[in-house]
């Protein structure tokens, strides 16, 4: 009886998966930003307190991240 060892996952497959995940997350940032800002405004209208603050500030932080990435890339290409 032969003992079968499980196949090892190569690092290239994991790297490709990570690259795909990061690229999809990067593409979804504007949508997430809009969702968090709108949800924060709606939560503020419903007077939910700290929840609305958290949602709105998260949207603003995502906006800052988008702006910073754009600024950084422009600075690098000059």
Gaussian input, Z-matrix of N, CA and C with variables (Angstrom, degrees):
# hf/3-21g

backbone

0 1
 N
 C     1     B1
 C     2     B2     1     A1
 N     3     B3     2     A2     1     D1
 C     4     B4     3     A3     2     D2
 C     5     B5     4     A4     3     D3
 N     6     B6     5     A5     4     D4
 C     7     B7     6     A6     5     D5
 C     8     B8     7     A7     6     D6
 N     9     B9     8     A8     7     D7
 C    10    B10     9     A9     8     D8
 C    11    B11    10    A10     9     D9
 N    12    B12    11    A11    10    D10
 C    13    B13    12    A12    11    D11
 C    14    B14    13    A13    12    D12
 N    15    B15    14    A14    13    D13
 C    16    B16    15    A15    14    D14
 C    17    B17    16    A16    15    D15
 N    18    B18    17    A17    16    D16
 C    19    B19    18    A18    17    D17
 C    20    B20    19    A19    18    D18
 N    21    B21    20    A20    19    D19
 C    22    B22    21    A21    20    D20
 C    23    B23    22    A22    21    D21
 N    24    B24    23    A23    22    D22
 C    25    B25    24    A24    23    D23
 C    26    B26    25    A25    24    D24
 N    27    B27    26    A26    25    D25
 C    28    B28    27    A27    26    D26
 C    29    B29    28    A28    27    D27
 N    30    B30    29    A29    28    D28
 C    31    B31    30    A30    29    D29
 C    32    B32    31    A31    30    D30
 N    33    B33    32    A32    31    D31
 C    34    B34    33    A33    32    D32
 C    35    B35    34    A34    33    D33
 N    36    B36    35    A35    34    D34
 C    37    B37    36    A36    35    D35
 C    38    B38    37    A37    36    D36
 N    39    B39    38    A38    37    D37
 C    40    B40    39    A39    38    D38
 C    41    B41    40    A40    39    D39
 N    42    B42    41    A41    40    D40
 C    43    B43    42    A42    41    D41
 C    44    B44    43    A43    42    D42
 N    45    B45    44    A44    43    D43
 C    46    B46    45    A45    44    D44
 C    47    B47    46    A46    45    D45
 N    48    B48    47    A47    46    D46
 C    49    B49    48    A48    47    D47
 C    50    B50    49    A49    48    D48
 N    51    B51    50    A50    49    D49
 C    52    B52    51    A51    50    D50
 C    53    B53    52    A52    51    D51
 N    54    B54    53    A53    52    D52
 C    55    B55    54    A54    53    D53
 C    56    B56    55    A55    54    D54
 N    57    B57    56    A56    55    D55
 C    58    B58    57    A57    56    D56
 C    59    B59    58    A58    57    D57
 N    60    B60    59    A59    58    D58
 C    61    B61    60    A60    59    D59
 C    62    B62    61    A61    60    D60
 N    63    B63    62    A62    61    D61
 C    64    B64    63    A63    62    D62
 C    65    B65    64    A64    63    D63
 N    66    B66    65    A65    64    D64
 C    67    B67    66    A66    65    D65
 C    68    B68    67    A67    66    D66
 N    69    B69    68    A68    67    D67
 C    70    B70    69    A69    68    D68
 C    71    B71    70    A70    69    D69
 N    72    B72    71    A71    70    D70
 C    73    B73    72    A72    71    D71
 C    74    B74    73    A73    72    D72
 N    75    B75    74    A74    73    D73
 C    76    B76    75    A75    74    D74
 C    77    B77    76    A76    75    D75
 N    78    B78    77    A77    76    D76
 C    79    B79    78    A78    77    D77
 C    80    B80    79    A79    78    D78
 N    81    B81    80    A80    79    D79
 C    82    B82    81    A81    80    D80
 C    83    B83    82    A82    81    D81
 N    84    B84    83    A83    82    D82
 C    85    B85    84    A84    83    D83
 C    86    B86    85    A85    84    D84
 N    87    B87    86    A86    85    D85
 C    88    B88    87    A87    86    D86
 C    89    B89    88    A88    87    D87
 N    90    B90    89    A89    88    D88
 C    91    B91    90    A90    89    D89
 C    92    B92    91    A91    90    D90
 N    93    B93    92    A92    91    D91
 C    94    B94    93    A93    92    D92
 C    95    B95    94    A94    93    D93
 N    96    B96    95    A95    94    D94
 C    97    B97    96    A96    95    D95
 C    98    B98    97    A97    96    D96
 N    99    B99    98    A98    97    D97
 C   100   B100    99    A99    98    D98
 C   101   B101   100   A100    99    D99
 N   102   B102   101   A101   100   D100
 C   103   B103   102   A102   101   D101
 C   104   B104   103   A103   102   D102
 N   105   B105   104   A104   103   D103
 C   106   B106   105   A105   104   D104
 C   107   B107   106   A106   105   D105
 N   108   B108   107   A107   106   D106
 C   109   B109   108   A108   107   D107
 C   110   B110   109   A109   108   D108
 N   111   B111   110   A110   109   D109
 C   112   B112   111   A111   110   D110
 C   113   B113   112   A112   111   D111
 N   114   B114   113   A113   112   D112
 C   115   B115   114   A114   113   D113
 C   116   B116   115   A115   114   D114
 N   117   B117   116   A116   115   D115
 C   118   B118   117   A117   116   D116
 C   119   B119   118   A118   117   D117
 N   120   B120   119   A119   118   D118
 C   121   B121   120   A120   119   D119
 C   122   B122   121   A121   120   D120
 N   123   B123   122   A122   121   D121
 C   124   B124   123   A123   122   D122
 C   125   B125   124   A124   123   D123
 N   126   B126   125   A125   124   D124
 C   127   B127   126   A126   125   D125
 C   128   B128   127   A127   126   D126
 N   129   B129   128   A128   127   D127
 C   130   B130   129   A129   128   D128
 C   131   B131   130   A130   129   D129
 N   132   B132   131   A131   130   D130
 C   133   B133   132   A132   131   D131
 C   134   B134   133   A133   132   D132
 N   135   B135   134   A134   133   D133
 C   136   B136   135   A135   134   D134
 C   137   B137   136   A136   135   D135
 N   138   B138   137   A137   136   D136
 C   139   B139   138   A138   137   D137
 C   140   B140   139   A139   138   D138
 N   141   B141   140   A140   139   D139
 C   142   B142   141   A141   140   D140
 C   143   B143   142   A142   141   D141
 N   144   B144   143   A143   142   D142
 C   145   B145   144   A144   143   D143
 C   146   B146   145   A145   144   D144
 N   147   B147   146   A146   145   D145
 C   148   B148   147   A147   146   D146
 C   149   B149   148   A148   147   D147
 N   150   B150   149   A149   148   D148
 C   151   B151   150   A150   149   D149
 C   152   B152   151   A151   150   D150
 N   153   B153   152   A152   151   D151
 C   154   B154   153   A153   152   D152
 C   155   B155   154   A154   153   D153
 N   156   B156   155   A155   154   D154
 C   157   B157   156   A156   155   D155
 C   158   B158   157   A157   156   D156
 N   159   B159   158   A158   157   D157
 C   160   B160   159   A159   158   D158
 C   161   B161   160   A160   159   D159
 N   162   B162   161   A161   160   D160
 C   163   B163   162   A162   161   D161
 C   164   B164   163   A163   162   D162
 N   165   B165   164   A164   163   D163
 C   166   B166   165   A165   164   D164
 C   167   B167   166   A166   165   D165
 N   168   B168   167   A167   166   D166
 C   169   B169   168   A168   167   D167
 C   170   B170   169   A169   168   D168
 N   171   B171   170   A170   169   D169
 C   172   B172   171   A171   170   D170
 C   173   B173   172   A172   171   D171
 N   174   B174   173   A173   172   D172
 C   175   B175   174   A174   173   D173
 C   176   B176   175   A175   174   D174
 N   177   B177   176   A176   175   D175
 C   178   B178   177   A177   176   D176
 C   179   B179   178   A178   177   D177
 N   180   B180   179   A179   178   D178
 C   181   B181   180   A180   179   D179
 C   182   B182   181   A181   180   D180
 N   183   B183   182   A182   181   D181
 C   184   B184   183   A183   182   D182
 C   185   B185   184   A184   183   D183
 N   186   B186   185   A185   184   D184
 C   187   B187   186   A186   185   D185
 C   188   B188   187   A187   186   D186
 N   189   B189   188   A188   187   D187
 C   190   B190   189   A189   188   D188
 C   191   B191   190   A190   189   D189
 N   192   B192   191   A191   190   D190
 C   193   B193   192   A192   191   D191
 C   194   B194   193   A193   192   D192
 N   195   B195   194   A194   193   D193
 C   196   B196   195   A195   194   D194
 C   197   B197   196   A196   195   D195
 N   198   B198   197   A197   196   D196
 C   199   B199   198   A198   197   D197
 C   200   B200   199   A199   198   D198
 N   201   B201   200   A200   199   D199
 C   202   B202   201   A201   200   D200
 C   203   B203   202   A202   201   D201
 N   204   B204   203   A203   202   D202
 C   205   B205   204   A204   203   D203
 C   206   B206   205   A205   204   D204
 N   207   B207   206   A206   205   D205
 C   208   B208   207   A207   206   D206
 C   209   B209   208   A208   207   D207
 N   210   B210   209   A209   208   D208
 C   211   B211   210   A210   209   D209
 C   212   B212   211   A211   210   D210
 N   213   B213   212   A212   211   D211
 C   214   B214   213   A213   212   D212
 C   215   B215   214   A214   213   D213
 N   216   B216   215   A215   214   D214
 C   217   B217   216   A216   215   D215
 C   218   B218   217   A217   216   D216
 N   219   B219   218   A218   217   D217
 C   220   B220   219   A219   218   D218
 C   221   B221   220   A220   219   D219
 N   222   B222   221   A221   220   D220
 C   223   B223   222   A222   221   D221
 C   224   B224   223   A223   222   D222
 N   225   B225   224   A224   223   D223
 C   226   B226   225   A225   224   D224
 C   227   B227   226   A226   225   D225
 N   228   B228   227   A227   226   D226
 C   229   B229   228   A228   227   D227
 C   230   B230   229   A229   228   D228
 N   231   B231   230   A230   229   D229
 C   232   B232   231   A231   230   D230
 C   233   B233   232   A232   231   D231

   B1=1.4351
   B2=1.5357
   B3=1.3263
   B4=1.4538
   B5=1.5253
   B6=1.2863
   B7=1.4574
   B8=1.5338
   B9=1.3236
   B10=1.4700
   B11=1.5224
   B12=1.2863
   B13=1.4604
   B14=1.5223
   B15=1.3088
   B16=1.4669
   B17=1.5284
   B18=1.3249
   B19=1.4644
   B20=1.5226
   B21=1.2851
   B22=1.4627
   B23=1.5176
   B24=1.3037
   B25=1.4621
   B26=1.5184
   B27=1.2827
   B28=1.4558
   B29=1.5256
   B30=1.2853
   B31=1.4708
   B32=1.5193
   B33=1.3331
   B34=1.4626
   B35=1.5250
   B36=1.3285
   B37=1.4649
   B38=1.5265
   B39=1.3044
   B40=1.4588
   B41=1.5253
   B42=1.3106
   B43=1.4669
   B44=1.5246
   B45=1.3311
   B46=1.4572
   B47=1.5282
   B48=1.3221
   B49=1.4583
   B50=1.5262
   B51=1.3122
   B52=1.4592
   B53=1.5254
   B54=1.3189
   B55=1.4708
   B56=1.5248
   B57=1.3270
   B58=1.4611
   B59=1.5264
   B60=1.3446
   B61=1.4615
   B62=1.5259
   B63=1.3242
   B64=1.4684
   B65=1.5310
   B66=1.3282
   B67=1.4606
   B68=1.5286
   B69=1.3224
   B70=1.4668
   B71=1.5294
   B72=1.3273
   B73=1.4636
   B74=1.5269
   B75=1.3204
   B76=1.4564
   B77=1.5298
   B78=1.3302
   B79=1.4674
   B80=1.5223
   B81=1.3252
   B82=1.4600
   B83=1.5325
   B84=1.3202
   B85=1.4706
   B86=1.5299
   B87=1.3340
   B88=1.4702
   B89=1.5343
   B90=1.3238
   B91=1.4615
   B92=1.5263
   B93=1.3334
   B94=1.4584
   B95=1.5284
   B96=1.3219
   B97=1.4669
   B98=1.5160
   B99=1.3294
   B100=1.4653
   B101=1.5249
   B102=1.3240
   B103=1.4639
   B104=1.5244
   B105=1.3172
   B106=1.4639
   B107=1.5240
   B108=1.3264
   B109=1.4651
   B110=1.5254
   B111=1.3349
   B112=1.4629
   B113=1.5308
   B114=1.3324
   B115=1.4666
   B116=1.5300
   B117=1.3221
   B118=1.4617
   B119=1.5090
   B120=1.3263
   B121=1.4699
   B122=1.5315
   B123=1.3274
   B124=1.4670
   B125=1.5267
   B126=1.3165
   B127=1.4691
   B128=1.5285
   B129=1.3277
   B130=1.4662
   B131=1.5241
   B132=1.3427
   B133=1.4637
   B134=1.5310
   B135=1.3495
   B136=1.4651
   B137=1.5260
   B138=1.3343
   B139=1.4662
   B140=1.5320
   B141=1.3478
   B142=1.4629
   B143=1.5266
   B144=1.3103
   B145=1.4696
   B146=1.5190
   B147=1.3219
   B148=1.4678
   B149=1.5241
   B150=1.3252
   B151=1.4692
   B152=1.5306
   B153=1.3241
   B154=1.4656
   B155=1.5266
   B156=1.3208
   B157=1.4626
   B158=1.5284
   B159=1.3256
   B160=1.4618
   B161=1.5270
   B162=1.3267
   B163=1.4638
   B164=1.5280
   B165=1.3291
   B166=1.4593
   B167=1.5274
   B168=1.3296
   B169=1.4680
   B170=1.5260
   B171=1.3202
   B172=1.4699
   B173=1.5244
   B174=1.3256
   B175=1.4665
   B176=1.5190
   B177=1.3257
   B178=1.4624
   B179=1.5304
   B180=1.3260
   B181=1.4709
   B182=1.5248
   B183=1.3164
   B184=1.4667
   B185=1.5297
   B186=1.3454
   B187=1.4661
   B188=1.5185
   B189=1.3260
   B190=1.4592
   B191=1.5311
   B192=1.3279
   B193=1.4661
   B194=1.5212
   B195=1.3262
   B196=1.4666
   B197=1.5242
   B198=1.3314
   B199=1.4618
   B200=1.5243
   B201=1.3235
   B202=1.4600
   B203=1.5278
   B204=1.3214
   B205=1.4604
   B206=1.5334
   B207=1.3298
   B208=1.4670
   B209=1.5268
   B210=1.3266
   B211=1.4580
   B212=1.5260
   B213=1.3240
   B214=1.4612
   B215=1.5261
   B216=1.3203
   B217=1.4643
   B218=1.5332
   B219=1.3279
   B220=1.4560
   B221=1.5122
   B222=1.3163
   B223=1.4649
   B224=1.5297
   B225=1.3178
   B226=1.4733
   B227=1.5172
   B228=1.3320
   B229=1.4609
   B230=1.5239
   B231=1.3205
   B232=1.4673
   B233=1.4941
   A1=108.33
   A2=115.14
   A3=120.83
   A4=110.35
   A5=113.57
   A6=119.79
   A7=107.61
   A8=115.50
   A9=119.42
   A10=109.27
   A11=114.14
   A12=120.08
   A13=109.15
   A14=118.10
   A15=119.19
   A16=110.38
   A17=114.21
   A18=119.24
   A19=109.27
   A20=114.90
   A21=120.19
   A22=109.45
   A23=114.37
   A24=118.86
   A25=107.75
   A26=115.52
   A27=117.80
   A28=110.63
   A29=114.79
   A30=120.38
   A31=110.84
   A32=116.62
   A33=119.61
   A34=110.55
   A35=117.17
   A36=119.92
   A37=110.82
   A38=116.63
   A39=120.05
   A40=111.02
   A41=115.91
   A42=119.84
   A43=110.35
   A44=117.55
   A45=121.02
   A46=110.68
   A47=116.55
   A48=120.75
   A49=111.01
   A50=116.83
   A51=121.39
   A52=111.55
   A53=116.89
   A54=121.05
   A55=110.12
   A56=116.80
   A57=120.92
   A58=110.68
   A59=116.91
   A60=120.85
   A61=111.30
   A62=117.19
   A63=120.90
   A64=111.08
   A65=117.19
   A66=120.19
   A67=110.65
   A68=117.01
   A69=119.23
   A70=110.82
   A71=117.28
   A72=120.48
   A73=110.66
   A74=117.01
   A75=121.22
   A76=111.15
   A77=116.37
   A78=120.06
   A79=112.35
   A80=117.82
   A81=120.33
   A82=113.13
   A83=119.18
   A84=120.89
   A85=114.06
   A86=119.95
   A87=117.86
   A88=112.66
   A89=117.20
   A90=120.76
   A91=110.68
   A92=116.32
   A93=120.12
   A94=111.31
   A95=116.40
   A96=120.69
   A97=110.55
   A98=116.58
   A99=120.88
   A100=110.65
   A101=116.55
   A102=120.44
   A103=111.22
   A104=117.58
   A105=120.42
   A106=111.80
   A107=118.07
   A108=120.16
   A109=110.44
   A110=117.19
   A111=120.70
   A112=110.83
   A113=116.61
   A114=119.82
   A115=110.74
   A116=117.04
   A117=120.57
   A118=112.40
   A119=116.80
   A120=120.37
   A121=109.92
   A122=116.78
   A123=119.71
   A124=110.54
   A125=116.65
   A126=120.05
   A127=110.80
   A128=117.36
   A129=120.03
   A130=110.31
   A131=116.68
   A132=119.85
   A133=110.85
   A134=116.02
   A135=120.44
   A136=111.65
   A137=117.19
   A138=124.10
   A139=111.78
   A140=115.29
   A141=119.11
   A142=112.42
   A143=116.90
   A144=120.18
   A145=113.11
   A146=116.43
   A147=122.14
   A148=112.35
   A149=116.92
   A150=120.73
   A151=110.46
   A152=116.80
   A153=119.96
   A154=110.93
   A155=116.57
   A156=120.34
   A157=110.82
   A158=115.59
   A159=120.07
   A160=111.25
   A161=117.38
   A162=120.76
   A163=111.03
   A164=116.90
   A165=120.31
   A166=111.77
   A167=117.09
   A168=120.45
   A169=110.80
   A170=117.65
   A171=120.15
   A172=110.38
   A173=117.27
   A174=120.68
   A175=111.95
   A176=116.60
   A177=119.77
   A178=111.82
   A179=116.74
   A180=119.53
   A181=111.42
   A182=116.83
   A183=119.46
   A184=110.53
   A185=116.77
   A186=119.78
   A187=110.62
   A188=116.90
   A189=120.70
   A190=110.72
   A191=117.40
   A192=120.96
   A193=110.91
   A194=117.16
   A195=120.84
   A196=109.95
   A197=116.51
   A198=119.72
   A199=110.68
   A200=117.38
   A201=121.15
   A202=111.04
   A203=117.28
   A204=119.51
   A205=110.91
   A206=115.99
   A207=120.22
   A208=110.51
   A209=117.07
   A210=121.62
   A211=110.78
   A212=117.24
   A213=121.78
   A214=111.28
   A215=116.82
   A216=120.74
   A217=110.67
   A218=117.18
   A219=119.89
   A220=110.16
   A221=117.25
   A222=121.91
   A223=109.98
   A224=117.33
   A225=121.48
   A226=112.12
   A227=118.69
   A228=120.85
   A229=112.45
   A230=118.23
   A231=119.80
   A232=111.35
   D1=128.51
   D2=-179.79
   D3=-90.63
   D4=140.86
   D5=176.62
   D6=-91.44
   D7=121.85
   D8=-179.80
   D9=-97.14
   D10=125.89
   D11=176.92
   D12=-90.19
   D13=142.16
   D14=178.32
   D15=-66.13
   D16=148.02
   D17=178.78
   D18=-68.65
   D19=140.78
   D20=177.48
   D21=-86.49
   D22=139.01
   D23=175.68
   D24=-80.85
   D25=130.25
   D26=-179.19
   D27=-76.62
   D28=156.33
   D29=179.61
   D30=-67.10
   D31=-26.68
   D32=-179.69
   D33=-66.11
   D34=-38.29
   D35=178.74
   D36=-65.78
   D37=-42.17
   D38=178.93
   D39=-66.64
   D40=-38.10
   D41=178.63
   D42=-65.90
   D43=-41.92
   D44=178.70
   D45=-63.95
   D46=-39.23
   D47=177.62
   D48=-64.37
   D49=-42.45
   D50=178.80
   D51=-65.17
   D52=-41.50
   D53=178.20
   D54=-63.21
   D55=-42.95
   D56=178.98
   D57=-63.14
   D58=-44.34
   D59=179.60
   D60=-61.98
   D61=-45.50
   D62=-178.87
   D63=-66.10
   D64=-37.97
   D65=179.05
   D66=-66.25
   D67=-42.18
   D68=179.61
   D69=-67.72
   D70=-36.84
   D71=176.29
   D72=-65.52
   D73=-39.58
   D74=179.59
   D75=-64.94
   D76=-38.20
   D77=178.42
   D78=-69.73
   D79=-26.34
   D80=-175.89
   D81=-91.13
   D82=-2.90
   D83=-177.98
   D84=-58.89
   D85=-44.42
   D86=178.97
   D87=-62.13
   D88=-37.34
   D89=178.54
   D90=-67.29
   D91=-43.36
   D92=177.82
   D93=-63.15
   D94=-40.59
   D95=178.74
   D96=-59.91
   D97=-47.82
   D98=-179.65
   D99=-62.82
   D100=-42.75
   D101=179.38
   D102=-60.08
   D103=-47.26
   D104=-177.17
   D105=-66.89
   D106=-39.02
   D107=179.71
   D108=-67.23
   D109=-46.27
   D110=179.52
   D111=-64.65
   D112=-42.30
   D113=178.37
   D114=-63.53
   D115=-36.43
   D116=177.50
   D117=-65.96
   D118=-40.20
   D119=178.97
   D120=-68.22
   D121=-42.39
   D122=178.34
   D123=-64.49
   D124=-41.70
   D125=178.80
   D126=-65.43
   D127=-34.58
   D128=177.46
   D129=-67.89
   D130=-37.48
   D131=177.69
   D132=-65.60
   D133=-31.55
   D134=178.54
   D135=-85.12
   D136=-0.41
   D137=178.19
   D138=56.67
   D139=55.70
   D140=-179.74
   D141=-90.37
   D142=-4.16
   D143=175.08
   D144=80.74
   D145=-124.07
   D146=-172.38
   D147=-64.62
   D148=-27.91
   D149=179.68
   D150=-62.27
   D151=-43.76
   D152=179.57
   D153=-65.40
   D154=-38.80
   D155=177.84
   D156=-62.20
   D157=-45.08
   D158=-180.00
   D159=-60.75
   D160=-47.30
   D161=-178.29
   D162=-63.34
   D163=-45.33
   D164=-177.73
   D165=-66.24
   D166=-43.93
   D167=-179.92
   D168=-66.76
   D169=-35.09
   D170=175.53
   D171=-62.54
   D172=-42.06
   D173=175.99
   D174=-62.26
   D175=-40.48
   D176=178.15
   D177=-66.63
   D178=-38.22
   D179=177.15
   D180=-65.06
   D181=-38.70
   D182=175.99
   D183=-64.90
   D184=-38.64
   D185=176.32
   D186=-62.29
   D187=-42.26
   D188=177.77
   D189=-62.64
   D190=-40.62
   D191=178.86
   D192=-62.98
   D193=-40.79
   D194=178.57
   D195=-65.51
   D196=-44.98
   D197=179.46
   D198=-62.69
   D199=-43.87
   D200=-177.85
   D201=-64.14
   D202=-41.48
   D203=178.01
   D204=-62.63
   D205=-42.53
   D206=178.41
   D207=-62.58
   D208=-45.72
   D209=179.40
   D210=-62.90
   D211=-43.19
   D212=-178.32
   D213=-63.79
   D214=-41.78
   D215=-179.17
   D216=-69.59
   D217=-37.76
   D218=177.55
   D219=-65.11
   D220=-40.83
   D221=-179.75
   D222=-63.86
   D223=-37.90
   D224=-178.16
   D225=-72.03
   D226=-30.51
   D227=-176.11
   D228=-86.13
   D229=-10.80
   D230=-179.84
   D231=-74.64

